[in-house]
C-alpha cells in the first residue's frame, strides 16, 4: 500500500509540474493586441492569424492532433521533417509579423 501511494504521488506530482510549465497564449494575445494597432482589415487578419497560429501550436503540442485549415494541412504534409512539426505555426506567426515590417 505504501508503494502504491508513493507511485500515485509521483505521477500526480509529474502532471502538476508539467501543467505548471505549459506556455499559454494569454500573454501573447495581450501583447499582440496592444502592439499591432489599427482597424484596417489587413491588421485585423494578421492579429487574428497570429493568435490562431499560437492556439494551433498549443493544440498540436497538448493533444498531438491537427486543427488546421485545408491549405495549412497541405503545407504541413508537404514539408518533410524527421521531427514533430509543432514549430510550423510559430514560423507562420513570424511570416505574418514580417509583412508588417516590410
C-alpha positions in Angstrom: 0.0 0.0 0.0 2.9 2.3 0.8 4.5 1.7 -2.6 1.2 2.4 -4.4 0.8 5.7 -2.5 4.4 6.7 -3.4 3.7 5.8 -7.1 0.5 7.8 -7.3 2.1 10.8 -5.6 5.0 10.7 -8.1 2.6 10.5 -11.1 0.4 13.3 -9.7 3.5 15.5 -9.0 4.8 15.0 -12.5 1.5 16.0 -14.0 1.3 19.1 -11.7 4.8 20.1 -12.8 4.1 19.6 -16.5 0.9 21.7 -16.3 2.7 24.5 -14.4 5.3 24.7 -17.2 2.9 24.8 -20.1 3.1 28.0 -22.1 -0.3 29.5 -22.6 -1.1 32.1 -25.2 -2.8 34.7 -22.9 0.2 36.9 -22.6 0.9 36.6 -26.4 -2.6 37.7 -27.2 -2.4 40.7 -24.9 0.9 41.7 -26.4 -0.3 41.3 -30.0 -3.5 43.3 -29.3 -1.5 46.2 -27.8 1.3 46.2 -30.3 -0.4 45.7 -33.6 -2.8 48.7 -33.5 -5.2 49.6 -36.2 -8.7 48.9 -37.6 -7.6 48.1 -41.2 -8.7 44.8 -42.4 -5.2 43.6 -43.1 -4.2 44.3 -39.5 -7.2 42.5 -38.1 -6.4 39.5 -40.2 -2.7 39.5 -39.1 -3.7 39.8 -35.4 -6.3 37.0 -35.8 -3.9 34.7 -37.6 -1.1 35.2 -35.1 -3.4 34.2 -32.2 -4.8 31.4 -34.2 -1.4 30.0 -35.1 -0.4 30.3 -31.4 -3.5 28.4 -30.5 -2.7 25.8 -33.2 0.7 25.3 -31.8 -0.7 24.8 -28.3 -3.3 22.3 -29.6 -0.6 20.4 -31.5 1.6 20.2 -28.5 -1.0 19.3 -26.0 -3.1 16.9 -28.0 -0.9 15.9 -30.9 -3.8 16.5 -33.3 -4.2 18.7 -36.3 -6.6 21.6 -36.1 -5.9 23.2 -39.4 -7.4 24.8 -42.4 -7.1 22.6 -45.6 -4.3 24.7 -47.1 -2.4 24.8 -43.9 -2.7 21.0 -43.5 -1.3 20.6 -47.1 1.7 22.9 -46.2 2.5 20.8 -43.2 2.1 17.5 -45.0 4.3 18.7 -47.9 7.1 19.5 -45.6 9.5 16.7 -44.9 10.9 16.5 -41.4 12.2 13.9 -39.1 10.9 15.8 -36.1 7.3 16.7 -35.0 6.0 19.7 -36.9 4.9 21.8 -33.9 7.2 24.7 -34.9 5.5 25.3 -38.2 2.6 27.6 -36.9 5.2 29.7 -35.0 7.0 30.2 -38.3 3.8 31.4 -39.8 3.5 33.9 -36.9 6.9 35.3 -37.8 6.0 35.5 -41.5 2.8 37.5 -40.6 4.9 39.8 -38.5 7.4 40.3 -41.3 4.6 41.5 -43.5 4.0 44.3 -41.1 7.6 45.4 -41.1 8.1 45.5 -44.9 
